[in-house]
Amino acid sequence: MANKEMTAEQTTAEVKKDTIDAPALEKRSLTASILTIDSDRAVETQENVEDTIWHDLQNAYRTKKILTGQLGGIERMEGGGTIAIVYYKKFRVAIPLTEMMIHLPEDESHNYGELSQRQNKILGNMLGCEIDFIIKGLDNNSRSLVASRKDAMLKKRQIFYLPDANGNSRVCVDRVVQARVVAVAEKVVRVEIFGVETSILARDLSWDWLGNANEMFHVGDQILVRILDITADDLEHISVRADVKSVNGDTSKANLSKCKIQGKYAGTITDIHKGTVFVRLSIGVNAIAHSCYDSRTPGKKDEVSFVVTRIDEDRNVAVGLISRIIRQNI
């Protein structure tokens, strides 16, 4: 357990040591103001802009205000701990891994070393996303900052998930809310919904068959989701189930009526599983093919010619065969 990640206080000391001293806070006295071309316009130097931002950061530190920045890097400290680097208006903010609120089970089958590796992997997938944080410490001389994402997430949970005096919560079942995309894999998208992270599987992302979620969703996106279920034991243990597709109207039945038996349609292969080929037809219909008459082996993202042999209205899909491969995705 000697390799435990550092706390925010320990990280503050490390960051101070590693940061090159910045100029003193006292602003240089100017003998004259900046002469501008437009007489009604004021121009600030880079130093003045940074002084103003730093003053705002000091106020945010005192008031524990939630700030938002972009996750821009991951670094290993000399003491062995991992920190996430967040950029807020060009200022570098360090957040210890323990303050990123990446919860994974720690039990007999997952020792600390494995847990740390998995947390680092998840953190790597989050690069580029927007995250909230609260400043936990700052140094005026080096202008270094240490923050906590965990404190910001817990504060947002208290605001949006706990019931008010009337017993109503701002985030509730069946409500459509905005969410941040924090990580994307082929078959799943991870989002943060007002302080709670949850994963949305490909089948809940779109009515259309989705071959790769990366084609539609990207880290840093803000999307609309519908809350399907909320489980809250306490502030630190809140889980949310949500989907994206119910926010958009389901046009699959209307599009299926356009299909005619023995009709031939162009489409794109979205996936292949155990010999079954899943095709998204150009007319907006999901289709299944169990055989291919082309001598070539079909693959994902291939453009194909699909012949409808049967319409499955229960599953809203067209069933048929691939008559030929129009263009292979090589």
Secondary structure as GFF3:
##gff-version 3
##sequence-region A 1 330
A	DSSP	alpha_helix	8	18	.	.	.	ID=ss1
A	DSSP	alpha_helix	46	63	.	.	.	ID=ss2
A	DSSP	beta_strand	67	76	.	.	.	ID=ss3
A	DSSP	beta_strand	82	88	.	.	.	ID=ss4
A	DSSP	beta_strand	91	96	.	.	.	ID=ss5
A	DSSP	three_ten_helix	97	99	.	.	.	ID=ss6
A	DSSP	alpha_helix	112	125	.	.	.	ID=ss7
A	DSSP	beta_strand	130	139	.	.	.	ID=ss8
A	DSSP	beta_strand	144	148	.	.	.	ID=ss9
A	DSSP	alpha_helix	149	160	.	.	.	ID=ss10
A	DSSP	beta_strand	176	184	.	.	.	ID=ss11
A	DSSP	beta_strand	188	193	.	.	.	ID=ss12
A	DSSP	beta_strand	196	201	.	.	.	ID=ss13
A	DSSP	three_ten_helix	202	204	.	.	.	ID=ss14
A	DSSP	three_ten_helix	213	215	.	.	.	ID=ss15
A	DSSP	beta_strand	222	234	.	.	.	ID=ss16
A	DSSP	beta_strand	237	243	.	.	.	ID=ss17
A	DSSP	three_ten_helix	245	247	.	.	.	ID=ss18
A	DSSP	alpha_helix	252	256	.	.	.	ID=ss19
A	DSSP	beta_strand	264	273	.	.	.	ID=ss20
A	DSSP	beta_strand	276	281	.	.	.	ID=ss21
A	DSSP	beta_strand	286	292	.	.	.	ID=ss22
A	DSSP	beta_strand	303	312	.	.	.	ID=ss23
A	DSSP	beta_strand	317	327	.	.	.	ID=ss24
###
